[in-house]
Amino acid sequence: MERFVEQALLYDFYGELLTDNQKQVFEDVILNDYSLTEVAEEKGISRQGVHDLIKRTNKLLLEYEEKLHLVEKFLHIKEKVHHIHAVAEQAEEIEKAILIQQIQAISNEILEEL
């Protein structure tokens, strides 16, 4: 997974567990693409301080994911939903009974994971 997408997903799922300062700096640097220098000047801290805060925040977000696996589950369910759509698009080529069985099987897998 592309690093930015991974960071954005982790932040979407676990961002509320961060302090206000961690959230603001992470959003500015990662999501809004501000430079470390810009954020450092705005916050009145060193560029190295911003870098260290981003590094610690990334580590913290990854630790949350290692424990809770919410992003992993989300991506897995998203994949299954795409599979449902692909099966539904084949509806004209497949008998309805077979299509219904496939959709039910995929739906059951999703429900079991939740």
TITOR-660788 format. One line per 5 residues: number of its first residue (from 0); their letters; for each residue x, y, z of N, C-alpha, C, O. Coordinates in nm, 3 decimals, padded with zeros to 5 digits. Atoms other than C-alpha are relative to their C-alpha. Layout:
<nodes>
NUM	A	X/Y/Z/X/Y/Z/X/Y/Z/X/Y/Z; ...
</nodes>
This chain:
<nodes>
0	MERFV	00.084/-00.116/00.000/00.000/00.000/00.000/00.089/00.124/00.000/00.190/00.130/00.071; -00.077/-00.123/00.006/00.127/00.344/-00.086/00.006/00.063/00.140/-00.094/00.064/00.212; -00.022/-00.051/-00.136/00.268/00.509/00.226/-00.101/00.107/00.039/-00.154/00.104/00.150; 00.095/-00.107/-00.032/00.046/00.817/00.208/-00.139/-00.056/00.025/-00.206/-00.016/00.120; 00.133/00.060/-00.017/-00.270/00.608/00.167/-00.006/-00.075/00.132/-00.105/-00.067/00.204
5	EQALL	-00.006/00.072/-00.125/-00.163/00.389/00.457/-00.010/00.097/00.118/-00.087/00.073/00.212; 00.003/-00.097/-00.108/-00.099/00.691/00.679/-00.138/00.065/00.013/-00.187/00.086/00.124; 00.132/-00.061/-00.002/-00.431/00.848/00.581/-00.104/-00.094/00.059/-00.188/-00.053/00.139; 00.094/00.098/-00.056/-00.623/00.528/00.657/00.021/-00.017/00.150/-00.075/-00.020/00.227; -00.029/00.014/-00.143/-00.449/00.486/00.991/-00.053/00.120/00.076/-00.111/00.106/00.184
10	YDFYG	00.048/-00.121/-00.065/-00.530/00.845/01.077/-00.153/00.004/00.004/-00.211/00.043/00.105; 00.146/00.003/00.004/-00.893/00.804/00.968/-00.056/-00.089/00.111/-00.156/-00.055/00.175; 00.051/00.096/-00.098/-00.937/00.506/01.198/00.041/00.033/00.144/-00.037/00.013/00.237; -00.053/-00.015/-00.135/-00.722/00.604/01.495/00.032/00.144/00.039/00.080/00.168/00.150; -00.036/-00.139/-00.026/-00.679/00.981/01.473/-00.062/00.057/00.126/-00.001/00.140/00.194
15	ELLTD	00.066/-00.052/-00.119/-00.927/01.048/01.750/00.067/-00.046/00.130/00.038/00.007/00.237; -00.072/00.048/-00.118/-00.700/00.857/01.988/00.126/00.082/00.027/00.194/00.063/00.128; -00.119/-00.085/-00.013/-00.423/01.115/01.938/-00.034/00.126/00.079/-00.150/00.164/00.092; 00.020/-00.128/-00.066/-00.372/01.433/02.136/-00.031/00.106/-00.106/-00.007/00.085/-00.225; 00.031/-00.108/00.095/-00.487/01.760/01.978/00.126/00.045/-00.073/00.122/00.071/-00.194
20	NQKQV	-00.126/-00.042/00.062/-00.123/01.857/01.915/00.047/-00.102/-00.104/00.088/-00.065/-00.214; -00.039/00.105/00.095/-00.043/01.522/01.751/-00.088/00.007/-00.125/-00.038/-00.003/-00.237; 00.093/-00.008/00.114/-00.354/01.552/01.531/00.033/00.118/-00.090/00.042/00.103/-00.212; -00.024/-00.121/00.079/-00.278/01.907/01.422/00.130/-00.010/-00.080/00.132/00.021/-00.199; -00.129/00.010/00.069/00.087/01.844/01.337/-00.007/-00.108/-00.108/00.042/-00.087/-00.219
25	FEDVI	00.011/00.108/00.099/00.009/01.513/01.162/-00.082/00.046/-00.120/-00.043/00.023/-00.234; 00.083/-00.050/00.110/-00.268/01.674/00.957/00.077/00.099/-00.086/00.073/00.092/-00.209; -00.073/-00.101/00.075/-00.048/01.967/00.861/00.109/-00.062/-00.088/00.119/-00.029/-00.206; -00.115/00.055/00.074/00.255/01.761/00.756/-00.043/-00.108/-00.099/-00.004/-00.104/-00.216; 00.032/00.115/00.084/00.100/01.443/00.618/-00.117/00.028/-00.093/-00.108/00.004/-00.213
30	LNDYS	00.121/-00.017/00.081/-00.247/01.537/00.498/-00.002/00.130/-00.079/-00.051/00.132/-00.192; 00.002/-00.129/00.069/-00.199/01.904/00.408/00.131/00.033/-00.071/00.141/00.135/-00.139; -00.128/-00.011/00.070/00.159/01.860/00.282/00.077/00.129/00.032/00.144/00.184/-00.056; -00.082/-00.113/-00.041/00.308/02.149/00.480/00.140/-00.053/00.028/00.158/-00.169/00.064; -00.137/00.041/-00.030/00.683/02.140/00.523/00.020/-00.004/00.150/-00.053/00.059/00.227
35	LTEVA	-00.034/00.005/-00.142/00.839/02.056/00.857/00.034/00.139/00.052/00.000/00.174/00.165; -00.039/-00.135/-00.039/00.979/02.408/00.865/-00.122/00.088/00.022/-00.128/00.163/00.119; 00.122/-00.080/-00.015/00.637/02.568/00.811/-00.072/-00.032/00.131/-00.114/00.057/00.205; 00.069/00.043/-00.121/00.483/02.364/01.091/00.081/00.040/00.124/00.024/00.083/00.224; -00.086/-00.036/-00.113/00.780/02.424/01.320/-00.015/00.149/00.034/-00.027/00.185/00.151
40	EEKGI	00.015/-00.144/-00.023/00.750/02.801/01.275/-00.136/00.031/00.060/-00.147/00.114/00.151; 00.136/-00.023/-00.049/00.374/02.790/01.334/-00.015/-00.043/00.146/-00.082/00.024/00.225; 00.014/00.055/-00.135/00.407/02.579/01.650/00.104/00.054/00.098/00.093/00.033/00.218; -00.105/-00.054/-00.087/00.717/02.755/01.782/00.093/-00.107/00.055/00.144/-00.096/00.166; -00.092/00.107/-00.039/00.924/02.436/01.795/00.100/-00.020/-00.113/00.090/00.042/-00.219
45	SRQGV	-00.102/00.022/00.102/01.223/02.307/01.604/-00.052/-00.092/-00.110/-00.149/-00.165/-00.092; 00.032/00.088/00.111/01.206/02.134/01.269/00.018/-00.146/00.043/-00.062/-00.233/00.007; -00.027/00.134/-00.051/01.357/01.828/01.439/-00.112/-00.046/00.093/-00.149/-00.164/00.094; 00.111/00.031/-00.090/01.081/01.844/01.700/-00.124/-00.045/-00.077/-00.192/-00.139/-00.037; 00.114/00.039/00.085/00.816/01.827/01.427/00.026/-00.137/-00.059/-00.063/-00.223/-00.060
50	HDLIK	-00.036/00.129/00.058/00.999/01.539/01.260/-00.018/-00.113/00.101/-00.075/-00.217/00.070; 00.012/00.101/-00.105/01.019/01.347/01.587/-00.145/-00.027/00.037/-00.184/-00.141/00.059; 00.141/00.015/-00.033/00.651/01.411/01.662/-00.072/-00.082/-00.107/-00.155/-00.168/-00.076; 00.061/00.076/00.110/00.549/01.279/01.319/00.043/-00.146/00.008/-00.039/-00.236/-00.009; -00.051/00.137/-00.009/00.770/00.973/01.363/-00.068/-00.075/00.115/-00.109/-00.190/00.098
55	RTNKL	00.066/00.063/-00.116/00.625/00.898/01.709/-00.149/-00.025/-00.027/-00.204/-00.128/00.012; 00.143/00.014/00.030/00.270/00.954/01.585/-00.023/-00.114/-00.098/-00.116/-00.193/-00.080; 00.010/00.113/00.094/00.321/00.718/01.291/00.016/-00.133/00.072/-00.059/-00.227/00.047; -00.024/00.122/-00.076/00.458/00.457/01.529/-00.122/-00.034/00.085/-00.162/-00.150/00.093; 00.117/00.020/-00.085/00.163/00.503/01.762/-00.120/-00.051/-00.083/-00.190/-00.143/-00.040
60	LLEYE	00.109/00.044/00.087/-00.088/00.467/01.476/00.020/-00.145/-00.044/-00.075/-00.223/-00.048; -00.030/00.139/00.039/00.085/00.148/01.360/-00.021/-00.096/00.117/-00.067/-00.209/00.097; 00.023/00.084/-00.117/00.074/00.011/01.716/-00.149/-00.024/00.022/-00.190/-00.134/00.057; 00.146/00.017/-00.012/-00.301/00.074/01.730/-00.048/-00.104/-00.102/-00.129/-00.191/-00.070; 00.042/00.094/00.105/-00.341/-00.113/01.402/00.045/-00.142/00.032/-00.030/-00.237/00.008
65	EKLHL	-00.048/00.134/-00.037/-00.128/-00.405/01.524/-00.088/-00.064/00.106/-00.104/-00.186/00.108; 00.084/00.053/-00.107/-00.358/-00.440/01.823/-00.146/-00.018/-00.043/-00.210/-00.115/-00.004; 00.143/-00.001/00.031/-00.698/-00.365/01.668/-00.035/-00.050/-00.140/-00.146/-00.100/-00.162; 00.019/00.048/00.138/-00.661/-00.451/01.296/-00.121/00.060/-00.071/-00.180/-00.006/-00.156; 00.117/-00.060/00.061/-00.938/-00.210/01.197/00.021/00.031/-00.148/-00.068/00.008/-00.229
70	VEKFL	-00.029/-00.032/00.140/-00.772/-00.096/00.873/00.004/-00.129/-00.081/-00.050/-00.136/-00.191; -00.007/00.129/00.068/-00.696/-00.456/00.778/-00.140/-00.057/-00.025/-00.168/-00.105/-00.135; 00.138/00.050/00.016/-01.060/-00.556/00.837/-00.075/00.083/-00.102/-00.148/00.028/-00.185; 00.066/-00.089/00.095/-01.184/-00.253/00.646/00.040/-00.034/-00.143/-00.046/-00.046/-00.231; -00.047/00.030/00.136/-00.967/-00.332/00.343/-00.048/-00.137/-00.047/-00.079/-00.155/-00.164
75	HIKEK	00.048/00.134/00.035/-01.070/-00.698/00.353/-00.149/00.004/-00.037/-00.191/-00.059/-00.134; 00.143/-00.012/00.029/-01.440/-00.609/00.365/-00.020/00.077/-00.131/-00.108/00.043/-00.210; 00.008/-00.077/00.124/-01.389/-00.353/00.088/00.025/-00.091/-00.120/-00.042/-00.081/-00.222; -00.031/00.095/00.106/-01.235/-00.627/-00.126/-00.119/-00.093/-00.027/-00.152/-00.121/-00.143; 00.116/00.089/00.015/-01.535/-00.854/-00.063/-00.117/00.073/-00.064/-00.190/00.015/-00.145
80	VHHIH	00.107/-00.078/00.062/-01.779/-00.577/-00.154/00.027/00.017/-00.149/-00.065/00.009/-00.230; -00.036/-00.008/00.143/-01.591/-00.529/-00.483/-00.031/-00.133/-00.068/-00.075/-00.136/-00.183; 00.030/00.133/00.054/-01.629/-00.904/-00.534/-00.151/-00.014/-00.022/-00.194/-00.068/-00.124; 00.145/00.003/00.016/-02.005/-00.873/-00.477/-00.041/00.077/-00.125/-00.125/00.031/-00.202; 00.032/-00.080/00.119/-02.020/-00.599/-00.740/00.037/-00.074/-00.128/-00.038/-00.072/-00.226
85	AVAEQ	-00.043/00.074/00.119/-01.825/-00.812/-00.986/-00.096/-00.114/-00.029/-00.130/-00.139/-00.145; 00.096/00.109/00.018/-02.061/-01.104/-00.929/-00.132/00.054/-00.053/-00.193/-00.006/-00.142; 00.126/-00.060/00.043/-02.364/-00.878/-00.971/00.005/00.042/-00.147/-00.094/00.032/-00.218; -00.014/-00.039/00.140/-02.228/-00.750/-01.302/-00.012/-00.119/-00.095/-00.045/-00.103/-00.212; 00.010/00.121/00.081/-02.222/-01.108/-01.426/-00.141/-00.057/-00.001/-00.164/-00.164/-00.058
90	AEEIE	00.136/00.051/-00.019/-02.593/-01.147/-01.347/-00.065/-00.045/-00.131/-00.138/-00.144/-00.133; 00.062/00.036/00.127/-02.694/-01.157/-01.710/00.059/-00.129/-00.058/-00.007/-00.197/-00.136; -00.068/00.117/00.054/-02.446/-01.435/-01.783/-00.020/-00.124/00.086/00.005/-00.236/00.040; 00.011/00.111/-00.094/-02.520/-01.653/-01.480/-00.146/-00.016/00.041/-00.220/00.083/00.052; 00.135/00.022/-00.050/-02.842/-01.812/-01.366/-00.017/00.071/00.133/00.078/00.081/00.211
95	KAILI	00.025/-00.077/-00.122/-03.003/-01.616/-01.085/00.027/-00.081/00.126/00.077/-00.025/00.224; -00.020/00.082/-00.120/-02.988/-01.905/-00.837/00.148/-00.007/00.037/00.184/00.004/00.154; -00.144/00.006/-00.024/-02.611/-01.936/-00.875/00.050/00.136/00.049/00.131/00.144/00.142; -00.038/-00.136/-00.040/-02.573/-01.558/-00.848/-00.039/00.026/00.145/00.040/00.079/00.222; 00.049/-00.020/-00.137/-02.781/-01.549/-00.531/00.087/-00.077/00.099/00.120/-00.025/00.206
100	QQIQA	-00.086/00.080/-00.088/-02.572/-01.828/-00.377/00.136/00.066/00.020/00.188/00.070/00.131; -00.130/-00.065/-00.011/-02.249/-01.645/-00.454/-00.007/00.125/00.087/00.080/00.149/00.171; 00.016/-00.121/-00.079/-02.376/-01.319/-00.307/-00.023/-00.035/00.147/00.033/00.030/00.235; 00.023/00.042/-00.138/-02.502/-01.498/00.004/00.128/-00.049/00.066/00.153/-00.019/00.183; -00.125/00.051/-00.055/-02.168/-01.673/00.051/00.095/00.115/00.037/00.155/00.114/00.144
105	ISNEI	-00.087/-00.115/-00.026/-01.974/-01.347/00.025/-00.054/00.082/00.117/00.021/00.125/00.205; 00.062/-00.077/-00.108/-02.220/-01.167/00.251/00.020/-00.070/00.135/00.047/-00.004/00.235; -00.023/00.076/-00.124/-02.190/-01.444/00.511/00.143/00.015/00.049/00.167/00.028/00.169; -00.140/-00.019/-00.037/-01.811/-01.411/00.505/00.020/00.137/00.066/00.090/00.149/00.166; -00.013/-00.136/-00.055/-01.842/-01.036/00.567/-00.059/00.005/00.140/00.001/00.060/00.232
110	LEEL	00.065/-00.001/-00.130/-02.084/-01.088/00.853/00.080/-00.074/00.106/00.085/-00.031/00.221; -00.082/00.074/-00.094/-01.859/-01.346/01.016/00.120/00.080/00.046/00.162/00.069/00.161; -00.117/-00.081/-00.033/-01.568/-01.105/01.007/-00.036/00.118/00.092/00.048/00.167/00.168; 00.041/-00.113/-00.085/-01.769/-00.831/01.176/-00.031/-00.052/00.137/-00.068/00.025/00.226
</nodes>
